[in-house]
Amino acid sequence: KYNKYIIYLHNFSNFDSVFLLKILTMLSKKTPEIIMRDNKIINLKIWFDINKYIIFRDSYLILPASLRSLAKSFNVEDKGLFPYKFINESHVDLEYSGKVPEISYFDNLYSSNPSDKLYTNSDIENYNLYSKSFLNENWNLKKETIKYCEQDVKSLYQVIDKFRLNIWDLFR
């Protein structure tokens, strides 16, 4: 069904490939074809049959900015908020359900330098708006992680699609 599809992963060369490369190469029916430059994976072709393959590419190498800033630049849906620091706490149960994590766990809120630990009014407003969406229900780590990942993929798709249309309009 997905033969010859090209799948973009943002920051694949620096992050996701570490988790996916071993599994993808094990699934490949032939030796994977890898194109690299400066130790970055530009193109990874995985074979699922003799004539069937999927190509993985790193969108960050084409559009070198955070997905959040790309979504803003291309005027598409934002990937949303997520408490990265909360999930990295050693004592956090991955089945956690309860109060929304404190603002300090949301390092993607900072409008300026994260090391300053200063929140702008916009940061606080965004956090409060996010928190209010859970007034009548518990915040669930598993559910929010899945939702965040799905929105991340959706945002990247929308960015790539708009980028493709812009390139087509400019250069045919």
ZAKE-980910 format. One record per atom (N, C-alpha, C): atom name; x, y, z; residue in one letter. Coordinates in Angstrom, 3 decimals. Layout:
+------+----------+----------+----------+------+
: atom :       xx :       yy :       zz : rest :
+------+----------+----------+----------+------+
:   CA :        X :        Y :        Z :    a :
...
+------+----------+----------+----------+------+
! end
This chain:
+------+----------+----------+----------+------+
: atom :       xx :       yy :       zz : rest :
+------+----------+----------+----------+------+
:    N :    0.824 :   -1.200 :    0.000 :    k :
:   CA :    0.000 :    0.000 :    0.000 :    k :
:    C :    0.870 :    1.267 :    0.000 :    k :
:    N :    1.958 :    1.266 :    0.744 :    y :
:   CA :    2.790 :    2.464 :    0.870 :    y :
:    C :    4.061 :    2.382 :    0.035 :    y :
:    N :    4.065 :    1.530 :   -0.961 :    n :
:   CA :    5.232 :    1.372 :   -1.822 :    n :
:    C :    5.646 :    2.716 :   -2.432 :    n :
:    N :    6.919 :    3.003 :   -2.333 :    k :
:   CA :    7.545 :    4.191 :   -2.894 :    k :
:    C :    7.124 :    5.489 :   -2.213 :    k :
:    N :    6.515 :    5.404 :   -1.048 :    y :
:   CA :    6.182 :    6.606 :   -0.281 :    y :
:    C :    7.465 :    7.206 :    0.283 :    y :
:    N :    7.446 :    8.504 :    0.440 :    i :
:   CA :    8.544 :    9.211 :    1.103 :    i :
:    C :    7.987 :    9.730 :    2.425 :    i :
:    N :    8.636 :    9.349 :    3.504 :    i :
:   CA :    8.201 :    9.736 :    4.841 :    i :
:    C :    9.225 :   10.705 :    5.420 :    i :
:    N :    8.740 :   11.874 :    5.827 :    y :
:   CA :    9.614 :   12.864 :    6.433 :    y :
:    C :    9.507 :   12.791 :    7.950 :    y :
:    N :   10.660 :   12.832 :    8.594 :    l :
:   CA :   10.743 :   12.874 :   10.051 :    l :
:    C :   11.598 :   14.083 :   10.401 :    l :
:    N :   11.081 :   14.949 :   11.240 :    h :
:   CA :   11.811 :   16.167 :   11.569 :    h :
:    C :   12.917 :   15.863 :   12.569 :    h :
:    N :   14.117 :   16.211 :   12.190 :    n :
:   CA :   15.330 :   15.966 :   12.984 :    n :
:    C :   15.663 :   14.471 :   13.054 :    n :
:    N :   15.328 :   13.741 :   12.026 :    f :
:   CA :   15.572 :   12.299 :   11.946 :    f :
:    C :   17.040 :   11.954 :   12.146 :    f :
:    N :   17.930 :   12.709 :   11.527 :    s :
:   CA :   19.362 :   12.415 :   11.610 :    s :
:    C :   19.930 :   12.587 :   13.008 :    s :
:    N :   19.368 :   13.501 :   13.766 :    n :
:   CA :   19.916 :   13.798 :   15.088 :    n :
:    C :   19.189 :   13.121 :   16.236 :    n :
:    N :   17.968 :   12.678 :   16.014 :    f :
:   CA :   17.212 :   12.160 :   17.148 :    f :
:    C :   16.516 :   10.840 :   16.837 :    f :
:    N :   15.510 :   10.882 :   15.985 :    d :
:   CA :   14.667 :    9.708 :   15.744 :    d :
:    C :   15.416 :    8.519 :   15.163 :    d :
:    N :   16.434 :    8.760 :   14.361 :    s :
:   CA :   17.152 :    7.646 :   13.737 :    s :
:    C :   17.785 :    6.733 :   14.775 :    s :
:    N :   18.187 :    7.279 :   15.902 :    v :
:   CA :   18.781 :    6.481 :   16.976 :    v :
:    C :   17.807 :    5.385 :   17.423 :    v :
:    N :   16.533 :    5.729 :   17.479 :    f :
:   CA :   15.510 :    4.790 :   17.935 :    f :
:    C :   14.990 :    3.872 :   16.828 :    f :
:    N :   15.013 :    4.359 :   15.606 :    l :
:   CA :   14.358 :    3.635 :   14.518 :    l :
:    C :   15.282 :    2.830 :   13.610 :    l :
:    N :   16.532 :    3.226 :   13.501 :    l :
:   CA :   17.435 :    2.637 :   12.520 :    l :
:    C :   17.589 :    1.126 :   12.669 :    l :
:    N :   17.808 :    0.647 :   13.862 :    k :
:   CA :   18.003 :   -0.785 :   14.080 :    k :
:    C :   16.754 :   -1.577 :   13.675 :    k :
:    N :   15.606 :   -1.099 :   14.074 :    i :
:   CA :   14.346 :   -1.797 :   13.761 :    i :
:    C :   14.067 :   -1.766 :   12.261 :    i :
:    N :   14.243 :   -0.597 :   11.647 :    l :
:   CA :   13.981 :   -0.481 :   10.210 :    l :
:    C :   14.910 :   -1.369 :    9.389 :    l :
:    N :   16.179 :   -1.424 :    9.767 :    t :
:   CA :   17.118 :   -2.261 :    9.004 :    t :
:    C :   16.816 :   -3.742 :    9.199 :    t :
:    N :   16.305 :   -4.108 :   10.360 :    m :
:   CA :   15.919 :   -5.510 :   10.591 :    m :
:    C :   14.713 :   -5.897 :    9.735 :    m :
:    N :   13.838 :   -4.949 :    9.476 :    l :
:   CA :   12.649 :   -5.206 :    8.668 :    l :
:    C :   12.949 :   -5.262 :    7.175 :    l :
:    N :   14.046 :   -4.661 :    6.769 :    s :
:   CA :   14.376 :   -4.566 :    5.350 :    s :
:    C :   14.738 :   -5.936 :    4.772 :    s :
:    N :   14.182 :   -6.225 :    3.596 :    k :
:   CA :   14.432 :   -7.502 :    2.909 :    k :
:    C :   15.740 :   -7.478 :    2.128 :    k :
:    N :   16.246 :   -6.296 :    1.859 :    k :
:   CA :   17.540 :   -6.126 :    1.194 :    k :
:    C :   18.358 :   -5.157 :    2.040 :    k :
:    N :   19.603 :   -5.013 :    1.718 :    t :
:   CA :   20.443 :   -4.057 :    2.426 :    t :
:    C :   19.866 :   -2.656 :    2.230 :    t :
:    N :   19.580 :   -1.957 :    3.321 :    p :
:   CA :   19.032 :   -0.600 :    3.186 :    p :
:    C :   20.008 :    0.299 :    2.433 :    p :
:    N :   19.474 :    1.208 :    1.677 :    e :
:   CA :   20.300 :    2.174 :    0.954 :    e :
:    C :   20.290 :    3.476 :    1.741 :    e :
:    N :   21.475 :    3.905 :    2.134 :    i :
:   CA :   21.591 :    5.120 :    2.946 :    i :
:    C :   22.444 :    6.148 :    2.206 :    i :
:    N :   21.912 :    7.355 :    2.099 :    i :
:   CA :   22.678 :    8.477 :    1.565 :    i :
:    C :   22.923 :    9.409 :    2.739 :    i :
:    N :   24.214 :    9.687 :    2.975 :    m :
:   CA :   24.588 :   10.540 :    4.106 :    m :
:    C :   25.471 :   11.687 :    3.638 :    m :
:    N :   25.429 :   12.763 :    4.415 :    r :
:   CA :   26.344 :   13.885 :    4.223 :    r :
:    C :   26.641 :   14.458 :    5.601 :    r :
:    N :   27.906 :   14.630 :    5.913 :    d :
:   CA :   28.334 :   15.166 :    7.217 :    d :
:    C :   27.709 :   14.391 :    8.379 :    d :
:    N :   27.721 :   13.067 :    8.267 :    n :
:   CA :   27.167 :   12.172 :    9.287 :    n :
:    C :   25.670 :   12.364 :    9.527 :    n :
:    N :   24.967 :   12.887 :    8.554 :    k :
:   CA :   23.520 :   13.079 :    8.630 :    k :
:    C :   22.856 :   12.195 :    7.578 :    k :
:    N :   21.804 :   11.512 :    7.967 :    i :
:   CA :   21.058 :   10.671 :    7.027 :    i :
:    C :   20.149 :   11.575 :    6.200 :    i :
:    N :   20.455 :   11.644 :    4.914 :    i :
:   CA :   19.645 :   12.441 :    3.991 :    i :
:    C :   18.485 :   11.589 :    3.468 :    i :
:    N :   18.789 :   10.344 :    3.158 :    n :
:   CA :   17.823 :    9.453 :    2.538 :    n :
:    C :   18.080 :    8.030 :    3.017 :    n :
:    N :   17.044 :    7.360 :    3.466 :    l :
:   CA :   17.144 :    5.969 :    3.904 :    l :
:    C :   16.048 :    5.183 :    3.197 :    l :
:    N :   16.467 :    4.230 :    2.349 :    k :
:   CA :   15.508 :    3.404 :    1.617 :    k :
:    C :   15.475 :    2.022 :    2.267 :    k :
:    N :   14.273 :    1.635 :    2.709 :    i :
:   CA :   14.052 :    0.335 :    3.341 :    i :
:    C :   13.197 :   -0.509 :    2.404 :    i :
:    N :   13.674 :   -1.706 :    2.140 :    w :
:   CA :   13.000 :   -2.611 :    1.200 :    w :
:    C :   12.084 :   -3.577 :    1.953 :    w :
:    N :   10.811 :   -3.622 :    1.552 :    f :
:   CA :    9.861 :   -4.539 :    2.167 :    f :
:    C :    9.554 :   -5.730 :    1.277 :    f :
:    N :   10.102 :   -5.690 :    0.086 :    d :
:   CA :    9.998 :   -6.780 :   -0.869 :    d :
:    C :   11.035 :   -6.465 :   -1.940 :    d :
:    N :   11.169 :   -7.326 :   -2.910 :    i :
:   CA :   12.170 :   -7.114 :   -3.957 :    i :
:    C :   11.994 :   -5.758 :   -4.641 :    i :
:    N :   10.766 :   -5.392 :   -4.956 :    n :
:   CA :   10.514 :   -4.143 :   -5.676 :    n :
:    C :    9.699 :   -3.132 :   -4.876 :    n :
:    N :    9.581 :   -3.346 :   -3.564 :    k :
:   CA :    8.766 :   -2.455 :   -2.744 :    k :
:    C :    9.619 :   -1.838 :   -1.655 :    k :
:    N :    9.522 :   -0.519 :   -1.552 :    y :
:   CA :   10.344 :    0.184 :   -0.567 :    y :
:    C :    9.635 :    1.430 :   -0.059 :    y :
:    N :   10.147 :    1.934 :    1.036 :    i :
:   CA :    9.730 :    3.217 :    1.604 :    i :
:    C :   11.001 :    4.018 :    1.836 :    i :
:    N :   10.919 :    5.314 :    1.592 :    i :
:   CA :   12.067 :    6.198 :    1.790 :    i :
:    C :   11.794 :    7.097 :    2.991 :    i :
:    N :   12.784 :    7.214 :    3.855 :    f :
:   CA :   12.717 :    8.110 :    5.004 :    f :
:    C :   13.690 :    9.264 :    4.766 :    f :
:    N :   13.233 :   10.484 :    5.032 :    r :
:   CA :   14.074 :   11.668 :    4.872 :    r :
:    C :   13.941 :   12.575 :    6.093 :    r :
:    N :   14.975 :   13.345 :    6.316 :    d :
:   CA :   14.990 :   14.275 :    7.437 :    d :
:    C :   14.545 :   15.654 :    6.959 :    d :
:    N :   13.361 :   16.081 :    7.369 :    s :
:   CA :   12.838 :   17.378 :    6.950 :    s :
:    C :   13.652 :   18.538 :    7.534 :    s :
:    N :   14.327 :   18.297 :    8.648 :    y :
:   CA :   15.146 :   19.348 :    9.254 :    y :
:    C :   16.306 :   19.748 :    8.340 :    y :
:    N :   16.787 :   18.808 :    7.533 :    l :
:   CA :   17.872 :   19.118 :    6.601 :    l :
:    C :   17.403 :   20.012 :    5.452 :    l :
:    N :   16.111 :   20.012 :    5.192 :    i :
:   CA :   15.527 :   20.862 :    4.157 :    i :
:    C :   15.051 :   22.186 :    4.763 :    i :
:    N :   14.467 :   22.080 :    5.944 :    l :
:   CA :   13.908 :   23.245 :    6.640 :    l :
:    C :   14.514 :   23.308 :    8.049 :    l :
:    N :   15.715 :   23.891 :    8.174 :    p :
:   CA :   16.441 :   23.856 :    9.452 :    p :
:    C :   15.922 :   24.842 :   10.497 :    p :
:    N :   14.793 :   24.506 :   11.087 :    a :
:   CA :   14.199 :   25.291 :   12.168 :    a :
:    C :   13.351 :   24.339 :   12.994 :    a :
:    N :   12.977 :   24.760 :   14.174 :    s :
:   CA :   12.126 :   23.916 :   15.004 :    s :
:    C :   10.769 :   23.755 :   14.325 :    s :
:    N :   10.131 :   22.652 :   14.596 :    l :
:   CA :    8.807 :   22.413 :   14.009 :    l :
:    C :    7.817 :   23.479 :   14.480 :    l :
:    N :    7.953 :   23.919 :   15.718 :    r :
:   CA :    7.088 :   24.974 :   16.252 :    r :
:    C :    7.229 :   26.265 :   15.420 :    r :
:    N :    8.467 :   26.658 :   15.126 :    s :
:   CA :    8.655 :   27.896 :   14.354 :    s :
:    C :    8.251 :   27.698 :   12.892 :    s :
:    N :    8.439 :   26.505 :   12.356 :    l :
:   CA :    7.997 :   26.233 :   10.985 :    l :
:    C :    6.475 :   26.302 :   10.881 :    l :
:    N :    5.788 :   25.739 :   11.864 :    a :
:   CA :    4.323 :   25.782 :   11.863 :    a :
:    C :    3.844 :   27.230 :   11.869 :    a :
:    N :    4.524 :   28.052 :   12.644 :    k :
:   CA :    4.166 :   29.466 :   12.704 :    k :
:    C :    4.477 :   30.152 :   11.366 :    k :
:    N :    5.647 :   29.889 :   10.808 :    s :
:   CA :    6.052 :   30.507 :    9.538 :    s :
:    C :    5.139 :   30.118 :    8.378 :    s :
:    N :    4.729 :   28.856 :    8.362 :    f :
:   CA :    3.884 :   28.371 :    7.270 :    f :
:    C :    2.389 :   28.508 :    7.588 :    f :
:    N :    2.101 :   29.074 :    8.745 :    n :
:   CA :    0.718 :   29.316 :    9.164 :    n :
:    C :   -0.130 :   28.044 :    9.145 :    n :
:    N :    0.408 :   27.009 :    9.821 :    v :
:   CA :   -0.331 :   25.746 :    9.963 :    v :
:    C :   -0.530 :   25.470 :   11.454 :    v :
:    N :   -1.218 :   24.391 :   11.761 :    e :
:   CA :   -1.493 :   24.042 :   13.152 :    e :
:    C :   -0.200 :   23.843 :   13.938 :    e :
:    N :   -0.167 :   24.412 :   15.130 :    d :
:   CA :    0.986 :   24.261 :   16.014 :    d :
:    C :    0.983 :   22.861 :   16.611 :    d :
:    N :    2.160 :   22.383 :   16.983 :    k :
:   CA :    2.254 :   21.044 :   17.567 :    k :
:    C :    1.723 :   20.983 :   18.985 :    k :
:    N :    1.500 :   22.113 :   19.625 :    g :
:   CA :    0.917 :   22.129 :   20.955 :    g :
:    C :    1.961 :   22.149 :   22.056 :    g :
:    N :    1.475 :   22.023 :   23.272 :    l :
:   CA :    2.345 :   22.066 :   24.450 :    l :
:    C :    2.537 :   20.670 :   25.012 :    l :
:    N :    3.698 :   20.454 :   25.584 :    f :
:   CA :    3.961 :   19.172 :   26.231 :    f :
:    C :    5.029 :   19.356 :   27.307 :    f :
:    N :    4.820 :   18.749 :   28.479 :    p :
:   CA :    5.778 :   18.888 :   29.581 :    p :
:    C :    6.946 :   17.906 :   29.461 :    p :
:    N :    7.889 :   18.206 :   28.558 :    y :
:   CA :    9.035 :   17.320 :   28.335 :    y :
:    C :    9.760 :   16.986 :   29.636 :    y :
:    N :    9.958 :   17.982 :   30.470 :    k :
:   CA :   10.709 :   17.761 :   31.712 :    k :
:    C :    9.956 :   16.839 :   32.671 :    k :
:    N :    8.647 :   16.852 :   32.607 :    f :
:   CA :    7.829 :   16.000 :   33.478 :    f :
:    C :    8.044 :   14.522 :   33.151 :    f :
:    N :    8.053 :   14.218 :   31.870 :    i :
:   CA :    8.195 :   12.819 :   31.452 :    i :
:    C :    9.599 :   12.292 :   31.743 :    i :
:    N :   10.562 :   13.191 :   31.861 :    n :
:   CA :   11.934 :   12.778 :   32.153 :    n :
:    C :   12.217 :   12.607 :   33.644 :    n :
:    N :   11.262 :   12.961 :   34.492 :    e :
:   CA :   11.435 :   12.761 :   35.929 :    e :
:    C :   11.496 :   11.262 :   36.210 :    e :
:    N :   12.447 :   10.844 :   37.013 :    s :
:   CA :   12.625 :    9.409 :   37.289 :    s :
:    C :   11.469 :    8.807 :   38.081 :    s :
:    N :   10.769 :    9.623 :   38.836 :    h :
:   CA :    9.690 :    9.098 :   39.669 :    h :
:    C :    8.314 :    9.113 :   38.992 :    h :
:    N :    8.233 :    9.594 :   37.779 :    v :
:   CA :    6.940 :    9.718 :   37.106 :    v :
:    C :    6.502 :    8.374 :   36.542 :    v :
:    N :    5.310 :    7.981 :   36.919 :    d :
:   CA :    4.681 :    6.771 :   36.404 :    d :
:    C :    4.113 :    7.097 :   35.020 :    d :
:    N :    4.454 :    6.291 :   34.028 :    l :
:   CA :    3.956 :    6.555 :   32.683 :    l :
:    C :    2.444 :    6.409 :   32.575 :    l :
:    N :    1.822 :    5.848 :   33.588 :    e :
:   CA :    0.357 :    5.748 :   33.635 :    e :
:    C :   -0.240 :    6.892 :   34.460 :    e :
:    N :    0.555 :    7.930 :   34.720 :    y :
:   CA :    0.108 :    9.049 :   35.548 :    y :
:    C :   -1.173 :    9.660 :   35.015 :    y :
:    N :   -2.098 :    9.921 :   35.934 :    s :
:   CA :   -3.335 :   10.613 :   35.627 :    s :
:    C :   -3.646 :   11.477 :   36.835 :    s :
:    N :   -3.813 :   12.763 :   36.605 :    g :
:   CA :   -4.067 :   13.673 :   37.720 :    g :
:    C :   -3.964 :   15.114 :   37.285 :    g :
:    N :   -3.398 :   15.929 :   38.170 :    k :
:   CA :   -3.256 :   17.363 :   37.947 :    k :
:    C :   -2.300 :   17.643 :   36.772 :    k :
:    N :   -2.581 :   18.704 :   36.036 :    v :
:   CA :   -1.691 :   19.131 :   34.956 :    v :
:    C :   -0.335 :   19.466 :   35.580 :    v :
:    N :    0.770 :   18.981 :   34.988 :    p :
:   CA :    2.091 :   19.307 :   35.522 :    p :
:    C :    2.304 :   20.819 :   35.628 :    p :
:    N :    3.114 :   21.210 :   36.595 :    e :
:   CA :    3.411 :   22.623 :   36.831 :    e :
:    C :    4.062 :   23.256 :   35.599 :    e :
:    N :    3.985 :   24.561 :   35.511 :    i :
:   CA :    4.513 :   25.312 :   34.369 :    i :
:    C :    6.005 :   25.069 :   34.156 :    i :
:    N :    6.749 :   24.790 :   35.214 :    s :
:   CA :    8.202 :   24.598 :   35.099 :    s :
:    C :    8.577 :   23.373 :   34.271 :    s :
:    N :    7.653 :   22.448 :   34.064 :    y :
:   CA :    7.921 :   21.255 :   33.264 :    y :
:    C :    7.771 :   21.504 :   31.761 :    y :
:    N :    7.204 :   22.649 :   31.397 :    f :
:   CA :    6.949 :   22.970 :   29.996 :    f :
:    C :    8.057 :   23.874 :   29.462 :    f :
:    N :    9.184 :   23.289 :   29.065 :    d :
:   CA :   10.272 :   24.127 :   28.565 :    d :
:    C :    9.985 :   24.715 :   27.189 :    d :
:    N :    8.954 :   24.217 :   26.532 :    n :
:   CA :    8.606 :   24.770 :   25.224 :    n :
:    C :    7.693 :   25.995 :   25.345 :    n :
:    N :    7.496 :   26.483 :   26.564 :    l :
:   CA :    6.709 :   27.698 :   26.777 :    l :
:    C :    7.547 :   28.960 :   26.669 :    l :
:    N :    8.811 :   28.841 :   26.981 :    y :
:   CA :    9.657 :   30.028 :   27.055 :    y :
:    C :    9.677 :   30.803 :   25.750 :    y :
:    N :    9.446 :   32.084 :   25.870 :    s :
:   CA :    9.518 :   32.941 :   24.697 :    s :
:    C :   10.929 :   33.468 :   24.503 :    s :
:    N :   11.709 :   33.431 :   25.567 :    s :
:   CA :   13.089 :   33.904 :   25.473 :    s :
:    C :   14.036 :   32.765 :   25.801 :    s :
:    N :   15.081 :   33.035 :   26.530 :    n :
:   CA :   16.090 :   32.039 :   26.862 :    n :
:    C :   15.603 :   31.133 :   27.999 :    n :
:    N :   15.466 :   29.816 :   27.771 :    p :
:   CA :   14.975 :   28.911 :   28.813 :    p :
:    C :   15.813 :   28.923 :   30.081 :    p :
:    N :   17.091 :   29.206 :   29.970 :    s :
:   CA :   17.937 :   29.195 :   31.167 :    s :
:    C :   17.620 :   30.370 :   32.090 :    s :
:    N :   16.953 :   31.396 :   31.569 :    d :
:   CA :   16.576 :   32.542 :   32.398 :    d :
:    C :   15.442 :   32.199 :   33.361 :    d :
:    N :   14.685 :   31.150 :   33.033 :    k :
:   CA :   13.533 :   30.729 :   33.833 :    k :
:    C :   12.507 :   31.854 :   34.005 :    k :
:    N :   12.454 :   32.743 :   33.028 :    l :
:   CA :   11.492 :   33.836 :   33.079 :    l :
:    C :   10.373 :   33.542 :   32.097 :    l :
:    N :    9.166 :   33.688 :   32.562 :    y :
:   CA :    8.015 :   33.462 :   31.703 :    y :
:    C :    7.434 :   34.800 :   31.288 :    y :
:    N :    7.094 :   34.900 :   30.034 :    t :
:   CA :    6.411 :   36.098 :   29.564 :    t :
:    C :    4.929 :   35.959 :   29.913 :    t :
:    N :    4.203 :   37.045 :   29.782 :    n :
:   CA :    2.753 :   36.989 :   30.003 :    n :
:    C :    2.108 :   36.008 :   29.039 :    n :
:    N :    2.646 :   35.945 :   27.825 :    s :
:   CA :    2.127 :   35.026 :   26.814 :    s :
:    C :    2.342 :   33.566 :   27.242 :    s :
:    N :    3.517 :   33.278 :   27.807 :    d :
:   CA :    3.807 :   31.925 :   28.297 :    d :
:    C :    2.803 :   31.514 :   29.365 :    d :
:    N :    2.605 :   32.389 :   30.323 :    i :
:   CA :    1.686 :   32.108 :   31.440 :    i :
:    C :    0.266 :   31.962 :   30.924 :    i :
:    N :   -0.097 :   32.817 :   29.998 :    e :
:   CA :   -1.434 :   32.745 :   29.400 :    e :
:    C :   -1.636 :   31.414 :   28.663 :    e :
:    N :   -0.620 :   30.996 :   27.887 :    n :
:   CA :   -0.705 :   29.718 :   27.167 :    n :
:    C :   -0.815 :   28.542 :   28.135 :    n :
:    N :   -0.025 :   28.573 :   29.190 :    y :
:   CA :   -0.080 :   27.501 :   30.192 :    y :
:    C :   -1.449 :   27.472 :   30.873 :    y :
:    N :   -1.945 :   28.636 :   31.270 :    n :
:   CA :   -3.250 :   28.699 :   31.943 :    n :
:    C :   -4.375 :   28.223 :   31.032 :    n :
:    N :   -4.300 :   28.586 :   29.773 :    l :
:   CA :   -5.306 :   28.141 :   28.800 :    l :
:    C :   -5.256 :   26.621 :   28.648 :    l :
:    N :   -4.045 :   26.091 :   28.555 :    y :
:   CA :   -3.860 :   24.636 :   28.462 :    y :
:    C :   -4.422 :   23.951 :   29.703 :    y :
:    N :   -4.086 :   24.464 :   30.868 :    s :
:   CA :   -4.540 :   23.869 :   32.134 :    s :
:    C :   -6.052 :   23.899 :   32.269 :    s :
:    N :   -6.665 :   25.000 :   31.830 :    k :
:   CA :   -8.126 :   25.135 :   31.929 :    k :
:    C :   -8.859 :   24.086 :   31.100 :    k :
:    N :   -8.212 :   23.576 :   30.073 :    s :
:   CA :   -8.874 :   22.563 :   29.243 :    s :
:    C :   -9.032 :   21.231 :   29.997 :    s :
:    N :   -8.435 :   21.150 :   31.190 :    f :
:   CA :   -8.532 :   19.926 :   32.000 :    f :
:    C :   -9.291 :   20.159 :   33.305 :    f :
:    N :  -10.121 :   21.175 :   33.360 :    l :
:   CA :  -10.862 :   21.466 :   34.586 :    l :
:    C :  -11.812 :   20.334 :   34.979 :    l :
:    N :  -12.411 :   19.690 :   33.996 :    n :
:   CA :  -13.410 :   18.652 :   34.285 :    n :
:    C :  -12.889 :   17.229 :   34.108 :    n :
:    N :  -11.581 :   17.102 :   33.891 :    e :
:   CA :  -11.009 :   15.763 :   33.732 :    e :
:    C :   -9.552 :   15.764 :   34.169 :    e :
:    N :   -9.041 :   14.601 :   34.482 :    n :
:   CA :   -7.635 :   14.458 :   34.836 :    n :
:    C :   -6.764 :   14.586 :   33.595 :    n :
:    N :   -5.571 :   15.111 :   33.811 :    w :
:   CA :   -4.560 :   15.132 :   32.764 :    w :
:    C :   -3.928 :   13.744 :   32.774 :    w :
:    N :   -3.879 :   13.083 :   31.605 :    n :
:   CA :   -3.381 :   11.709 :   31.513 :    n :
:    C :   -2.128 :   11.690 :   30.648 :    n :
:    N :   -0.996 :   11.263 :   31.238 :    l :
:   CA :    0.291 :   11.298 :   30.538 :    l :
:    C :    0.264 :   10.499 :   29.242 :    l :
:    N :   -0.242 :    9.284 :   29.301 :    k :
:   CA :   -0.262 :    8.441 :   28.095 :    k :
:    C :   -1.116 :    9.076 :   26.989 :    k :
:    N :   -2.303 :    9.504 :   27.358 :    k :
:   CA :   -3.224 :   10.115 :   26.394 :    k :
:    C :   -2.635 :   11.392 :   25.797 :    k :
:    N :   -2.027 :   12.232 :   26.635 :    e :
:   CA :   -1.458 :   13.492 :   26.158 :    e :
:    C :   -0.203 :   13.270 :   25.318 :    e :
:    N :    0.567 :   12.228 :   25.646 :    t :
:   CA :    1.749 :   11.899 :   24.845 :    t :
:    C :    1.338 :   11.475 :   23.442 :    t :
:    N :    0.341 :   10.617 :   23.363 :    i :
:   CA :   -0.169 :   10.162 :   22.057 :    i :
:    C :   -0.727 :   11.345 :   21.268 :    i :
:    N :   -1.510 :   12.164 :   21.926 :    k :
:   CA :   -2.103 :   13.338 :   21.267 :    k :
:    C :   -1.013 :   14.281 :   20.754 :    k :
:    N :    0.009 :   14.496 :   21.561 :    y :
:   CA :    1.105 :   15.389 :   21.172 :    y :
:    C :    1.870 :   14.821 :   19.977 :    y :
:    N :    2.136 :   13.529 :   19.990 :    c :
:   CA :    2.852 :   12.900 :   18.872 :    c :
:    C :    2.039 :   12.967 :   17.584 :    c :
:    N :    0.742 :   12.711 :   17.691 :    e :
:   CA :   -0.123 :   12.786 :   16.512 :    e :
:    C :   -0.171 :   14.203 :   15.951 :    e :
:    N :   -0.238 :   15.200 :   16.835 :    q :
:   CA :   -0.268 :   16.592 :   16.381 :    q :
:    C :    1.072 :   16.987 :   15.770 :    q :
:    N :    2.153 :   16.454 :   16.302 :    d :
:   CA :    3.492 :   16.699 :   15.776 :    d :
:    C :    3.567 :   16.228 :   14.316 :    d :
:    N :    3.064 :   15.033 :   14.061 :    v :
:   CA :    3.063 :   14.472 :   12.704 :    v :
:    C :    2.166 :   15.303 :   11.782 :    v :
:    N :    1.020 :   15.691 :   12.294 :    k :
:   CA :    0.081 :   16.494 :   11.507 :    k :
:    C :    0.701 :   17.850 :   11.142 :    k :
:    N :    1.348 :   18.484 :   12.096 :    s :
:   CA :    2.001 :   19.776 :   11.840 :    s :
:    C :    3.096 :   19.634 :   10.792 :    s :
:    N :    3.908 :   18.590 :   10.929 :    l :
:   CA :    4.987 :   18.378 :    9.955 :    l :
:    C :    4.414 :   18.137 :    8.560 :    l :
:    N :    3.361 :   17.342 :    8.462 :    y :
:   CA :    2.734 :   17.105 :    7.165 :    y :
:    C :    2.272 :   18.427 :    6.538 :    y :
:    N :    1.611 :   19.258 :    7.335 :    q :
:   CA :    1.103 :   20.522 :    6.823 :    q :
:    C :    2.245 :   21.445 :    6.382 :    q :
:    N :    3.334 :   21.460 :    7.136 :    v :
:   CA :    4.495 :   22.279 :    6.766 :    v :
:    C :    5.086 :   21.785 :    5.448 :    v :
:    N :    5.332 :   20.469 :    5.358 :    i :
:   CA :    5.917 :   19.890 :    4.134 :    i :
:    C :    5.005 :   20.145 :    2.933 :    i :
:    N :    3.715 :   20.001 :    3.131 :    d :
:   CA :    2.773 :   20.210 :    2.039 :    d :
:    C :    2.800 :   21.664 :    1.555 :    d :
:    N :    2.786 :   22.610 :    2.479 :    k :
:   CA :    2.850 :   24.024 :    2.080 :    k :
:    C :    4.191 :   24.356 :    1.439 :    k :
:    N :    5.258 :   23.789 :    1.969 :    f :
:   CA :    6.589 :   24.001 :    1.389 :    f :
:    C :    6.616 :   23.486 :   -0.041 :    f :
:    N :    6.068 :   22.297 :   -0.263 :    r :
:   CA :    6.005 :   21.697 :   -1.598 :    r :
:    C :    5.232 :   22.600 :   -2.564 :    r :
:    N :    4.102 :   23.115 :   -2.103 :    l :
:   CA :    3.302 :   24.007 :   -2.956 :    l :
:    C :    4.049 :   25.303 :   -3.262 :    l :
:    N :    4.750 :   25.836 :   -2.268 :    n :
:   CA :    5.537 :   27.055 :   -2.489 :    n :
:    C :    6.641 :   26.826 :   -3.514 :    n :
:    N :    7.336 :   25.708 :   -3.405 :    i :
:   CA :    8.399 :   25.378 :   -4.363 :    i :
:    C :    7.809 :   25.224 :   -5.763 :    i :
:    N :    6.675 :   24.556 :   -5.856 :    w :
:   CA :    6.024 :   24.376 :   -7.146 :    w :
:    C :    5.634 :   25.717 :   -7.751 :    w :
:    N :    5.029 :   26.579 :   -6.943 :    d :
:   CA :    4.609 :   27.898 :   -7.438 :    d :
:    C :    5.795 :   28.728 :   -7.907 :    d :
:    N :    6.909 :   28.624 :   -7.205 :    l :
:   CA :    8.081 :   29.441 :   -7.543 :    l :
:    C :    8.878 :   28.897 :   -8.722 :    l :
:    N :    9.008 :   27.575 :   -8.787 :    f :
:   CA :    9.946 :   26.997 :   -9.756 :    f :
:    C :    9.342 :   25.994 :  -10.730 :    f :
:    N :    8.085 :   25.670 :  -10.564 :    r :
:   CA :    7.412 :   24.686 :  -11.411 :    r :
:    C :    8.213 :   23.396 :  -11.468 :    r :
+------+----------+----------+----------+------+
! end
